[in-house]
Amino acid sequence: MSEATWELVETGFDIRTAKAWEGLFTLGSGYLHTRGSLEEHLLDDPQNTSFLRMPANVTAEKARPNQLKWGTFVPGLFGPHPTLNNEMVNLPWFLDLTPSVAGEKLDMQASATTGYRRRLDLRTAVLQRDLTWKTKSGAVLTLCFERFISAARPSLSVQRLTLLADRNTAVDIRAGIDADIRTSGLDHLTSQSFRSERPDTVACTVTTNGGDTVDMAALLTGVPTAHVTCGAREGRISGTIHLTAGKPLVVEKRSTVATSRDLIPRPPLTVLRDAASLTFEALQAEHAALWRERWERSDVVIEGDDRTQLALRASLYHLLRCHVPGDDRVTIDAKGYAGDAYFGRFFWDTEMYLLPFYLYTDPERARTFCDFRIRTLDGARANARRYGYRGARYGWESDTWGIDGCPNWQYGDHEVHVTADVVYGMVHYARAAAPDYLKTRAAETIVETARYWLDRIDRRPDGSPVLLGVMGPNEYTPISSNNAYTNTLVSFALRTAAEVGPQGGASPDECRLFREVADGLPIPRRGELVLQCDGFDQLAEPRFDELWKDRTTGFANQVSQERLYRTKCLKQADTLMLMALFPAMFSDAECRAAWDYYLPLTTHDSSLSVGMHALMALRLGLDKEAWAFFQQGLYKDVDVAHGGAAEGIHIAGCGCNWMIVVHGFAGLKTALDSDTLNLQPRLPSALQRIAFPMIWKGIPIQVDLSRHQCAVTNRGQTALLLDINGRSATVAPGQVYTHVLSS
């Protein structure tokens, strides 16, 4: 396999794409994440600018014009914001490792540099930058920056700088921790103190306005003359090294973080002492070994298109990076801990776009998503009470306590389908990995959501139930009635509640009512066309040719919100997504009618849109369209020229990219739709082979799909029942079953 399919490479520094590379190069251990900021930063790009960020349509919101953007995040560490509610706090920046020669600081805009190359090795999660710096003093330095956040020691960041000069040269080195930073324009740090007990180490303690304490420490080695300077909001280790012409010198910086919410307290200085006897190479080796295990469980091999392979691995890398192992107090925020655009909060993305990847590659990780919803049941109850309802109402934008932090009333008040999505995710997890989960851990949660729905529905004069004033996945139709997606998911959730009701504390009368409402919620139709909601076909025509002049930006950037809300237009798949989630519920004719009707009205302003369209195109046999949509979503983050991951990773899109390959091209039916492993392969013409590992109901397997055959290897200890294109077989442990595909 080509090395190029494992490396994201930036060749040449360009300030126009720098922030996008910064997001794409985010490193993380699950516990700790840092954006790919330059070690020396820039001379004129302050990160402490205060401003009042107001609630907005985030998809269309214009980001602040910083050239680069520091980001240091510990999942679940939130603080209050005056207009945005609780948001994830951007913590002090500890990546500073800056060389200077004769008073000239290295700066990628001001310095004379050549040979710039920065690459992220996806296999090992190591970021490396190489460049040559011609200083104003005449010395020419070759620099190599390397860094990783240890998977083996999740609070530890390791950096190394190798310097080589063409002449004897004195180089000043600065390595610091900077606490003068902002999140959404707000200073969340209410106190900061810096200290030093030795000349090569600086430590700090900060307190957030959320009441959390954060401790950091940084150790600099390889600088014999180091000393520490502590200011009000910054601590620096500084010193001078003397390079001999042609002889490389190495400087190393190790930083570590601890917070008051850590499950296992590990003081930063203790972490540094525990790693003191290990070399950079030894620390990197133990880190790489864990990444190797991750890739063995989840890598998708693609042959025939190296560019597609690389982009898909970039998605998988970020999925592997941002999950927090063993901690069900959080899930994964909408930007994959690579930016604060969505405030670090948790959306329906958790169940609908992220869960499948983990569920079929590492079910224990998937379980933390479901357990998070159970842990935050009291927060969901509080959300329901705030609206005057019984039961539990999950937030559109949940913080770590389950409280809805959505600052926009349109979404927070009306995008209630997330409460049903939570139940869908729990059922999916149970059927794929833990059959007893619903009747033990999850039953109370599911019943509480059903009680909310009983209060939330209205009744027509004939007594039949309706759901009014809701917003489906299409956020451009804000206050609609009987959204087909929402009604179907609510019916699913209510039927589930009726099944587990006795274990969840529901009375027989409640269970009967759950079923009655589930059976009575309508799905609006016009012949074979499933309508998005009541009256959708009566809305104004979108007039895209007239109003959407610049197709390089979203429709919402060019028209008013008022126009959006009265127009027959879609931000993303809505009815089509419903059909993708419940494929057996809708005929091919109904799916085709929906495709023909909704696709011309869809703007794809949401990054979540194209993936669902790719899956539905495959259902309809539209292979070219499916490939085009897949490619469009696959490059969302790696396309730095058009913004890419500048404000963070589109992590739900990463999950969807995996779904398209596994559930789409390989044709895997989910455990919701099949009791046996069921594959209906549809290999794209651009590819020669797809191969991936997965776990099917506790059995590890390997799927290998080529143009002419589909092979399934049973790597487990029990027999595997499977079906490929309607042909059933039983595969014994250790055996390979090969199905010949018709040409």
matplotlib code that plots the C-alpha trace (Angstrom):
import matplotlib.pyplot as plt

x = [0.0, 1.3, 2.8, 0.9, -2.3, -1.2, 0.1, -1.7, 0.9, 1.1, 3.8, 4.5, 3.0, 0.0, -1.8, -5.0, -5.2, -3.2, -6.3, -7.7, -4.5, -4.5, -7.9, -7.0, -3.8, -5.5, -3.9, -5.6, -5.6, -9.3, -8.7, -6.7, -6.8, -4.8, -5.3, -2.3, -1.0, 2.5, 4.9, 6.2, 2.9, 2.9, 4.2, 0.9, -2.1, -3.4, -5.4, -6.8, -9.3, -12.5, -15.8, -19.5, -20.4, -24.2, -26.5, -26.6, -27.2, -23.8, -23.8, -24.0, -22.1, -19.0, -16.0, -13.7, -10.9, -7.9, -5.2, -4.6, -6.6, -5.2, -7.3, -6.6, -9.6, -10.4, -13.8, -16.5, -14.8, -17.5, -18.0, -20.9, -21.1, -23.4, -25.2, -24.4, -25.0, -22.4, -19.6, -16.4, -13.5, -10.4, -7.6, -4.1, -1.9, 1.3, 2.7, 5.1, 8.6, 10.2, 13.7, 15.3, 18.6, 20.2, 16.9, 15.0, 12.1, 11.1, 7.9, 6.3, 5.2, 8.1, 11.1, 12.9, 12.1, 12.3, 11.6, 8.5, 6.8, 4.4, 2.9, 0.5, 1.3, -2.2, -0.8, 1.0, -0.7, 2.6, 2.8, 6.2, 7.2, 10.5, 11.8, 15.0, 15.3, 17.8, 18.2, 18.9, 22.3, 23.3, 23.1, 21.0, 19.1, 17.4, 14.6, 12.5, 9.5, 7.8, 5.0, 2.3, -0.2, 0.4, -2.2, -0.5, -0.3, -3.3, -2.5, 1.0, 2.1, 5.6, 7.5, 10.9, 12.9, 16.0, 18.2, 21.1, 23.1, 25.5, 27.8, 28.4, 25.3, 23.7, 20.0, 17.6, 14.8, 11.5, 9.0, 6.0, 2.4, 0.0, -3.2, -4.2, -6.8, -10.5, -13.4, -16.0, -14.5, -14.9, -12.2, -13.4, -10.3, -11.1, -7.7, -4.2, -1.0, 2.4, 5.3, 8.5, 10.5, 13.4, 14.9, 13.7, 10.0, 7.1, 3.7, 0.4, -3.0, -6.1, -9.7, -12.5, -15.8, -17.4, -15.7, -13.1, -9.4, -6.8, -3.1, -0.4, 3.3, 5.9, 9.5, 12.2, 15.4, 18.4, 18.9, 21.6, 21.1, 17.4, 15.6, 11.9, 10.0, 6.5, 4.0, 0.4, -0.9, 2.2, 5.1, 8.2, 11.2, 14.0, 17.7, 20.4, 21.9, 25.1, 25.0, 28.2, 28.2, 26.9, 26.1, 22.4, 21.1, 17.9, 15.5, 12.6, 9.5, 7.0, 3.7, 0.9, -2.6, -4.8, -8.3, -10.6, -13.0, -10.4, -11.6, -8.1, -6.2, -2.7, -0.8, 1.2, 4.6, 3.9, 3.2, 6.4, 8.4, 6.9, 8.0, 11.4, 13.4, 11.9, 13.3, 11.3, 11.6, 10.4, 7.4, 6.6, 6.9, 4.3, 2.0, 2.4, 1.6, -1.8, -2.5, -1.6, -4.2, -6.8, -6.1, -6.2, -9.8, -11.1, -9.0, -10.8, -8.5, -9.4, -7.6, -8.0, -8.0, -5.2, -6.7, -10.0, -8.1, -6.2, -9.3, -11.2, -8.3, -8.3, -11.9, -11.1, -8.1, -10.3, -12.9, -10.2, -8.7, -11.7, -13.5, -12.9, -12.3, -14.0, -15.7, -19.5, -19.7, -19.2, -19.6, -18.0, -18.8, -19.9, -16.4, -14.5, -12.6, -10.8, -12.6, -15.2, -17.6, -20.4, -19.4, -18.2, -21.8, -23.4, -26.0, -28.1, -24.8, -24.0, -26.6, -27.2, -23.8, -21.1, -22.5, -22.4, -18.7, -17.9, -20.7, -19.4, -15.7, -15.4, -18.8, -17.4, -16.7, -20.2, -21.7, -20.3, -22.6, -25.7, -24.5, -24.0, -27.7, -28.6, -26.1, -27.6, -31.3, -31.7, -30.6, -33.1, -35.8, -34.9, -35.2, -38.7, -39.7, -38.5, -41.0, -43.8, -43.7, -43.2, -40.6, -37.3, -36.5, -32.9, -31.3, -30.6, -27.2, -26.5, -23.7, -21.9, -24.9, -27.5, -28.8, -29.8, -27.4, -28.8, -29.0, -31.3, -35.0, -35.8, -33.6, -33.8, -37.6, -38.5, -35.8, -37.2, -36.5, -33.2, -35.2, -36.4, -33.0, -31.5, -33.9, -33.1, -29.4, -30.0, -32.0, -29.3, -26.7, -28.7, -29.5, -25.9, -24.0, -26.0, -29.5, -30.3, -29.3, -32.8, -34.4, -31.7, -29.7, -31.8, -35.5, -36.1, -34.6, -36.7, -39.9, -39.2, -38.8, -42.1, -43.8, -42.5, -44.0, -47.4, -47.4, -45.9, -48.5, -51.7, -55.0, -57.3, -61.0, -61.4, -58.8, -56.0, -52.5, -50.4, -47.0, -47.2, -44.5, -41.5, -38.3, -37.1, -33.5, -34.3, -33.6, -35.0, -38.6, -38.7, -42.2, -43.9, -46.6, -46.3, -42.7, -42.5, -39.0, -40.0, -43.3, -41.7, -38.8, -41.3, -43.5, -40.4, -39.4, -42.9, -43.2, -39.8, -41.1, -44.1, -41.9, -39.5, -42.2, -42.5, -38.7, -38.7, -41.5, -44.3, -47.8, -49.9, -52.1, -49.1, -47.7, -51.1, -51.1, -47.5, -48.7, -51.9, -50.0, -47.3, -49.9, -51.8, -49.1, -49.6, -47.1, -48.2, -48.4, -49.4, -49.8, -46.5, -44.7, -44.0, -44.3, -41.6, -44.5, -48.0, -48.2, -44.6, -45.7, -47.6, -44.5, -42.9, -40.7, -36.9, -36.0, -32.4, -31.4, -32.4, -31.4, -28.5, -25.9, -22.7, -22.8, -19.5, -21.3, -24.5, -27.9, -28.4, -25.5, -27.3, -30.9, -32.6, -33.7, -37.2, -37.1, -35.6, -38.4, -41.2, -39.5, -39.7, -36.0, -33.9, -30.7, -30.1, -31.8, -35.0, -37.5, -34.7, -32.8, -35.9, -36.0, -32.3, -32.9, -36.0, -35.3, -37.9, -40.7, -40.7, -40.9, -38.5, -41.2, -41.7, -37.9, -37.6, -40.5, -38.9, -35.5, -37.0, -39.0, -36.5, -33.1, -33.8, -34.9, -31.9, -29.0, -26.7, -25.8, -25.2, -22.2, -24.5, -26.5, -24.4, -23.7, -27.3, -27.9, -25.1, -26.7, -30.1, -28.6, -27.1, -30.5, -31.9, -29.1, -27.8, -24.1, -22.7, -24.7, -23.7, -20.0, -20.3, -22.0, -19.5, -16.6, -18.2, -18.5, -15.2, -13.1, -15.0, -12.2, -9.2, -10.2, -8.2, -8.6, -12.3, -12.1, -11.9, -11.5, -10.7, -13.3, -13.0, -13.5, -16.9, -16.9, -20.4, -19.4, -16.4, -18.8, -21.0, -18.0, -17.4, -21.2, -21.2, -18.4, -19.6, -23.4, -23.4, -20.7, -20.4, -24.1, -24.1, -27.6, -27.6, -28.5, -31.8, -32.7, -31.2, -30.5, -27.8, -24.9, -26.4, -24.3, -25.5, -22.3, -22.2, -18.5, -18.0, -16.5, -13.7, -12.5, -11.0, -11.3, -12.6, -11.6, -12.4, -12.7, -15.9, -17.7, -21.1, -23.0, -19.9, -18.1, -15.0, -14.9, -13.1, -14.9, -13.0, -14.9, -13.5, -14.9, -15.7, -16.2, -17.0, -15.1, -16.0, -13.6, -14.9, -12.2, -14.4, -15.1, -18.7, -20.4, -21.4, -24.7, -24.6, -26.4, -24.8, -27.1, -29.8, -27.5, -27.3, -24.3, -22.9, -19.2, -17.3, -14.7, -11.5, -13.1, -13.5, -16.6, -16.3, -19.3, -18.8, -20.5, -22.3, -20.6]
y = [0.0, 3.4, 5.5, 8.4, 6.9, 7.3, 10.9, 14.2, 16.6, 20.4, 21.6, 25.3, 27.7, 29.7, 32.0, 31.6, 27.9, 27.9, 27.7, 24.8, 22.8, 23.7, 22.0, 19.0, 18.5, 18.3, 15.7, 14.0, 11.2, 11.2, 12.9, 15.9, 17.5, 20.3, 22.0, 21.9, 25.3, 26.4, 25.9, 29.5, 31.1, 34.4, 37.8, 39.5, 37.3, 37.8, 35.0, 37.1, 39.3, 39.7, 40.1, 39.2, 36.2, 36.2, 33.3, 32.7, 30.1, 28.5, 27.1, 30.6, 32.4, 34.3, 33.3, 35.9, 36.8, 35.3, 34.0, 31.0, 29.7, 28.0, 25.2, 23.1, 21.0, 18.5, 17.1, 17.9, 20.9, 23.6, 27.2, 29.6, 32.2, 35.3, 34.7, 31.1, 29.1, 26.5, 26.0, 24.0, 26.1, 26.7, 26.0, 27.5, 26.9, 24.8, 24.1, 27.1, 26.0, 28.9, 29.4, 32.9, 33.9, 37.3, 38.7, 37.4, 35.1, 32.4, 33.5, 31.8, 35.2, 37.4, 35.0, 33.8, 30.1, 27.3, 23.6, 23.9, 20.5, 19.5, 16.0, 14.1, 10.3, 8.9, 5.5, 6.9, 10.2, 12.1, 15.6, 16.6, 19.9, 20.5, 23.7, 25.7, 29.2, 31.7, 34.1, 37.8, 37.2, 35.0, 31.6, 29.0, 26.6, 23.3, 22.7, 19.6, 19.9, 16.7, 16.2, 13.8, 13.4, 10.1, 7.4, 5.5, 8.5, 10.5, 13.7, 13.9, 16.0, 15.3, 17.7, 17.6, 20.2, 19.1, 22.0, 22.0, 25.1, 25.8, 27.6, 28.0, 29.8, 30.7, 30.0, 31.2, 28.8, 29.8, 27.2, 28.4, 28.1, 30.9, 31.4, 34.6, 33.0, 33.3, 31.0, 32.6, 35.9, 35.3, 34.9, 31.9, 31.8, 33.6, 33.1, 32.1, 31.5, 30.4, 29.0, 27.1, 24.8, 24.2, 26.1, 23.7, 23.4, 25.8, 25.0, 26.8, 26.5, 28.2, 28.2, 28.4, 30.3, 26.8, 26.1, 23.7, 23.8, 23.0, 22.3, 22.2, 21.7, 21.9, 20.5, 21.6, 19.5, 20.0, 23.7, 23.8, 27.5, 27.4, 29.7, 30.4, 33.7, 33.8, 36.5, 37.1, 34.9, 33.3, 31.2, 30.8, 28.6, 30.3, 29.5, 29.5, 26.6, 26.8, 24.9, 23.7, 23.8, 20.5, 19.0, 18.6, 19.4, 18.3, 20.2, 18.4, 19.7, 17.6, 19.1, 17.6, 18.5, 17.6, 18.9, 18.7, 16.5, 13.8, 10.3, 9.3, 12.3, 12.4, 15.6, 17.0, 16.8, 13.2, 12.4, 14.1, 12.2, 8.9, 9.5, 10.9, 7.7, 7.2, 8.7, 10.4, 7.2, 5.0, 7.3, 7.4, 3.6, 2.9, 5.5, 4.0, 0.5, 1.6, 3.4, 0.2, -1.7, 0.9, 0.7, -3.1, -2.9, -0.2, 0.4, 0.3, -0.7, 0.8, -0.2, 1.6, 5.2, 6.4, 9.8, 8.3, 6.0, 8.9, 11.0, 8.1, 7.4, 11.0, 10.5, 7.3, 9.0, 11.7, 9.2, 7.2, 10.3, 12.1, 9.3, 9.5, 5.9, 4.7, 8.0, 8.1, 11.7, 12.9, 11.8, 13.6, 17.2, 18.4, 19.6, 16.6, 18.6, 20.5, 23.8, 25.6, 26.6, 24.4, 25.1, 21.6, 20.3, 17.0, 16.7, 14.0, 13.3, 11.0, 8.4, 8.9, 9.5, 8.5, 5.4, 3.1, 3.3, 2.4, -0.1, -2.2, -1.8, -1.4, -1.9, -1.0, 2.5, 2.7, 1.8, 5.0, 7.0, 5.2, 5.3, 9.1, 9.5, 7.4, 9.3, 12.7, 11.6, 14.1, 16.9, 15.7, 15.7, 19.3, 20.2, 18.8, 20.6, 23.8, 23.5, 22.3, 18.6, 15.4, 12.8, 13.5, 15.8, 15.5, 18.8, 19.7, 20.8, 18.9, 19.9, 17.4, 17.4, 16.9, 20.4, 22.0, 24.8, 25.7, 29.6, 29.7, 29.3, 27.9, 24.8, 24.5, 24.7, 22.7, 20.3, 17.7, 14.7, 14.3, 12.7, 10.0, 9.7, 8.8, 5.8, 4.8, 4.7, 2.7, 0.1, 0.0, -0.7, -3.3, -5.3, -5.1, -5.7, -6.2, -7.7, -7.1, -3.5, -2.1, -4.0, -3.2, 0.0, 1.9, 1.0, 3.9, 6.4, 5.1, 5.2, 8.8, 10.0, 8.3, 10.2, 13.4, 12.5, 11.9, 15.4, 16.9, 15.6, 17.3, 15.8, 16.4, 16.8, 13.0, 12.3, 11.2, 12.3, 14.9, 16.5, 20.3, 22.9, 20.8, 21.1, 18.0, 17.5, 20.1, 23.2, 25.5, 24.5, 25.6, 25.2, 22.5, 19.9, 16.2, 16.1, 12.6, 12.0, 13.1, 11.3, 8.0, 8.2, 9.1, 6.1, 3.9, 5.3, 4.8, 1.2, 0.6, 2.1, -0.1, -3.2, -2.2, -0.4, -3.0, -2.8, 1.0, 1.6, 2.2, 1.0, -1.2, 1.7, 3.8, 1.1, 0.8, 4.6, 4.5, 2.0, 3.9, 7.2, 5.3, 3.7, 7.0, 9.5, 10.3, 10.3, 13.0, 11.8, 12.9, 9.7, 7.9, 11.0, 11.1, 14.7, 16.2, 17.7, 18.9, 21.6, 21.4, 21.3, 24.6, 26.6, 29.2, 28.0, 28.4, 30.4, 29.2, 30.5, 34.0, 34.1, 31.7, 33.4, 32.2, 28.4, 28.3, 29.4, 28.2, 29.3, 30.6, 33.0, 34.8, 35.0, 36.1, 33.7, 34.9, 33.8, 30.5, 29.7, 30.3, 28.6, 25.0, 24.4, 21.9, 22.3, 18.6, 15.2, 14.9, 12.5, 10.8, 10.3, 8.8, 6.3, 5.5, 4.7, 2.6, 1.0, -1.8, 0.7, 2.3, 0.9, 1.6, 3.6, 5.8, 6.3, 7.3, 9.7, 11.3, 11.5, 13.2, 15.6, 16.7, 16.6, 19.6, 21.5, 20.6, 23.1, 20.7, 23.7, 21.1, 18.8, 16.0, 16.1, 14.6, 11.4, 10.4, 11.2, 8.9, 6.1, 6.7, 6.9, 3.4, 2.1, 3.4, 2.1, 5.6, 4.6, 7.7, 10.0, 8.0, 8.3, 12.0, 12.6, 10.3, 12.3, 15.6, 14.6, 12.7, 15.8, 18.2, 18.4, 17.7, 20.4, 23.2, 25.5, 25.9, 26.2, 22.5, 22.0, 25.7, 25.8, 22.1, 18.6, 17.7, 14.7, 13.5, 13.6, 11.4, 8.8, 9.0, 8.5, 5.1, 4.3, 4.9, 2.4, -0.2, 0.1, 1.5, 0.0, -3.2, -3.2, -4.2, -4.2, -2.8, -5.0, -3.1, -4.5, -8.0, -10.7, -12.3, -10.7, -9.5, -8.0, -6.7, -5.4, -2.6, -1.8, 1.5, 1.4, 3.6, 1.0, -2.4, -3.6, -2.7, -4.6, -3.9, -5.6, -5.4, -7.0, -8.6, -9.4, -10.2, -12.0, -10.4, -10.8, -9.5, -8.5, -8.4, -7.2, -7.2, -6.8, -10.6, -11.9, -11.1, -13.0, -13.1, -14.5, -15.6, -14.5, -15.4, -18.4, -19.1, -19.9, -16.9, -16.8, -14.7, -13.8, -12.3, -11.2, -13.6, -16.6, -17.9, -19.7, -20.7, -19.9, -21.8, -20.1, -19.6, -20.3, -18.1, -18.0, -16.7, -15.7, -15.2, -12.0, -12.0, -9.7]
z = [0.0, -1.0, 1.8, 0.3, 1.5, 5.1, 5.1, 5.0, 3.6, 3.5, 1.1, 1.6, 4.1, 2.8, 5.3, 3.3, 4.1, 7.4, 9.6, 7.6, 7.9, 11.6, 12.1, 9.9, 11.8, 15.2, 17.5, 20.4, 22.9, 23.6, 26.9, 25.4, 22.0, 20.4, 17.0, 14.7, 15.6, 14.6, 17.5, 17.2, 16.2, 14.3, 15.2, 14.8, 15.4, 18.9, 20.5, 23.3, 21.4, 23.4, 21.7, 22.3, 20.1, 19.6, 18.8, 15.0, 12.4, 12.8, 9.3, 7.9, 10.6, 9.7, 11.8, 13.4, 11.0, 13.0, 10.7, 13.1, 16.0, 19.1, 20.5, 23.6, 24.7, 27.4, 26.6, 29.1, 30.6, 30.2, 31.4, 31.1, 28.3, 28.6, 25.3, 24.4, 27.6, 28.7, 26.2, 26.1, 27.4, 25.3, 27.7, 28.0, 25.0, 25.8, 22.3, 22.2, 21.2, 19.4, 18.1, 17.6, 16.2, 16.9, 18.0, 15.0, 15.9, 13.4, 11.8, 8.8, 7.4, 8.2, 8.0, 4.8, 4.7, 2.1, 1.9, 4.2, 4.5, 7.3, 7.4, 9.7, 9.8, 10.2, 11.3, 14.3, 14.9, 14.8, 13.2, 11.7, 10.1, 8.2, 6.8, 6.1, 7.7, 6.3, 9.2, 8.9, 10.6, 7.6, 9.3, 7.6, 9.9, 9.1, 11.5, 12.2, 14.6, 15.7, 18.2, 19.4, 22.2, 23.8, 23.4, 26.2, 28.5, 27.5, 29.3, 27.9, 24.9, 23.5, 21.2, 19.7, 17.7, 15.8, 14.7, 12.2, 11.2, 8.3, 10.7, 14.5, 15.7, 19.0, 19.1, 21.8, 22.6, 24.2, 25.5, 27.3, 28.5, 27.5, 29.4, 27.7, 25.4, 24.7, 23.8, 21.5, 22.5, 26.3, 28.9, 30.8, 33.1, 36.3, 37.9, 36.7, 38.6, 37.2, 39.2, 38.8, 41.1, 38.8, 35.8, 33.1, 34.3, 34.4, 35.9, 36.0, 37.7, 36.2, 37.4, 34.9, 35.4, 35.4, 38.7, 37.3, 38.1, 35.4, 36.1, 33.5, 33.5, 30.8, 30.9, 28.5, 28.0, 25.8, 26.8, 29.4, 30.3, 30.8, 33.2, 33.9, 33.7, 35.2, 34.4, 35.2, 32.3, 30.8, 31.9, 29.8, 29.9, 28.0, 27.2, 24.6, 22.7, 20.7, 17.4, 15.8, 12.0, 10.6, 13.9, 14.9, 18.3, 19.8, 22.1, 23.7, 25.4, 27.4, 28.6, 30.6, 31.7, 34.7, 35.6, 38.6, 36.6, 35.9, 36.7, 37.9, 39.2, 37.8, 38.9, 35.9, 37.6, 38.5, 34.8, 33.8, 36.4, 35.4, 31.8, 32.7, 32.1, 28.6, 25.5, 22.8, 20.7, 23.5, 24.2, 20.5, 20.2, 23.0, 21.5, 18.0, 19.3, 20.6, 17.3, 15.4, 17.5, 16.7, 13.0, 13.0, 14.3, 12.0, 8.8, 5.5, 2.6, -0.7, -4.0, -7.2, -6.0, -3.6, -3.2, -2.0, 0.3, 1.9, 2.4, 4.0, 6.4, 7.4, 8.5, 10.3, 12.0, 13.5, 14.6, 16.4, 17.9, 19.4, 21.2, 25.0, 26.2, 29.3, 30.1, 29.6, 30.9, 27.4, 23.8, 20.7, 20.0, 16.6, 15.7, 16.9, 19.6, 16.8, 17.2, 19.3, 16.5, 18.0, 21.6, 22.4, 22.7, 21.7, 19.0, 17.3, 15.4, 18.3, 17.5, 13.8, 12.3, 14.9, 16.7, 13.6, 13.1, 16.8, 17.0, 14.2, 15.0, 18.8, 20.6, 24.0, 22.7, 21.2, 24.6, 26.1, 23.8, 25.1, 28.7, 28.3, 27.6, 30.6, 32.8, 31.7, 32.2, 35.0, 32.7, 30.1, 32.8, 33.6, 29.9, 29.9, 33.0, 31.6, 28.8, 31.2, 30.3, 32.2, 31.3, 29.6, 26.7, 25.3, 24.3, 20.8, 22.0, 25.2, 27.5, 29.7, 32.2, 29.5, 29.7, 26.4, 25.7, 22.3, 22.2, 19.2, 19.9, 16.5, 17.0, 20.8, 20.9, 17.9, 16.8, 19.3, 17.1, 19.0, 21.9, 19.6, 17.9, 21.4, 21.6, 18.1, 19.0, 22.1, 20.1, 17.5, 20.1, 21.8, 18.6, 17.4, 20.7, 23.9, 23.7, 27.3, 27.3, 26.8, 29.6, 32.1, 31.8, 29.3, 30.2, 32.5, 30.1, 27.2, 29.3, 30.5, 26.8, 26.0, 28.9, 27.3, 24.0, 25.5, 26.8, 23.7, 21.2, 20.4, 19.4, 16.4, 17.0, 16.3, 19.0, 16.7, 17.7, 15.9, 16.5, 15.8, 15.9, 15.2, 13.1, 11.3, 10.0, 7.4, 9.5, 6.8, 7.6, 11.3, 12.8, 10.9, 11.7, 11.4, 10.0, 8.6, 10.0, 13.5, 13.6, 12.4, 14.9, 17.7, 16.8, 16.9, 20.3, 21.7, 20.5, 22.1, 25.4, 25.3, 25.0, 27.8, 29.9, 32.7, 33.3, 33.1, 35.6, 33.1, 34.0, 31.7, 30.9, 30.0, 27.7, 26.0, 25.4, 24.1, 21.4, 20.6, 19.9, 18.0, 15.7, 15.3, 14.4, 10.7, 7.8, 5.3, 1.7, -1.7, -3.6, -3.7, -2.4, 1.3, 2.2, 4.5, 6.6, 6.4, 3.7, 2.5, -1.1, -0.5, 0.4, -1.9, -4.8, -4.0, -7.2, -6.9, -10.3, -9.3, -5.6, -5.3, -7.5, -5.9, -5.5, -3.8, -0.6, 1.0, 0.0, 3.6, 3.1, 0.3, 1.4, 4.6, 7.3, 6.8, 3.1, 4.0, 6.4, 3.9, 1.0, -0.3, 0.2, 2.2, 4.1, 4.1, 3.6, 5.7, 4.2, 2.3, 5.6, 7.1, 4.2, 4.7, 8.4, 7.8, 4.3, 4.8, 5.5, 2.1, -1.4, -4.2, -5.9, -2.8, -2.5, -6.1, -5.9, -2.9, -4.6, -7.7, -5.7, -2.9, -4.6, -6.8, -3.7, -1.5, -1.0, 0.9, 3.1, 5.9, 5.8, 6.9, 3.6, 0.9, 2.8, 3.2, -0.4, -1.4, 0.6, -1.0, -4.5, -3.9, -2.9, -6.1, -8.3, -9.1, -8.9, -10.6, -8.3, -5.3, -6.1, -6.7, -3.4, -1.6, -3.1, -2.1, 1.5, 1.7, 0.9, 3.2, 5.7, 3.5, 0.9, 2.6, -0.4, 0.4, 4.1, 5.1, 8.8, 9.6, 12.4, 13.3, 11.9, 10.4, 12.6, 11.8, 8.1, 9.0, 10.4, 7.4, 5.1, 6.8, 6.6, 2.8, 2.3, 4.7, 4.6, 1.0, -1.2, 0.8, 1.3, 5.0, 6.5, 10.0, 13.0, 13.0, 9.6, 9.8, 12.4, 10.2, 8.5, 5.3, 2.5, -0.8, -2.4, -4.9, -5.7, -7.4, -10.9, -9.7, -7.2, -7.5, -3.9, -0.5, 2.7, 6.3, 9.7, 11.7, 14.6, 13.9, 17.1, 19.0, 16.2, 14.7, 10.9, 7.8, 4.7, 1.4, -1.7, -5.2, -8.6, -8.9, -5.4, -1.8, 0.9, 4.6, 7.2, 10.6, 13.1, 16.1, 18.2, 17.2, 13.8, 11.7, 9.8, 6.7, 3.6, 0.4, -2.3, -1.1, -0.7, 2.9, 4.5, 7.8, 8.3, 11.0, 13.2, 11.3, 7.9, 4.9, 2.8, -0.8, -2.8, -6.6, -7.8, -11.1, -13.7]

ax = plt.figure().add_subplot(projection="3d")
ax.plot(x, y, z, "-o")
ax.set_aspect("equal")
plt.show()
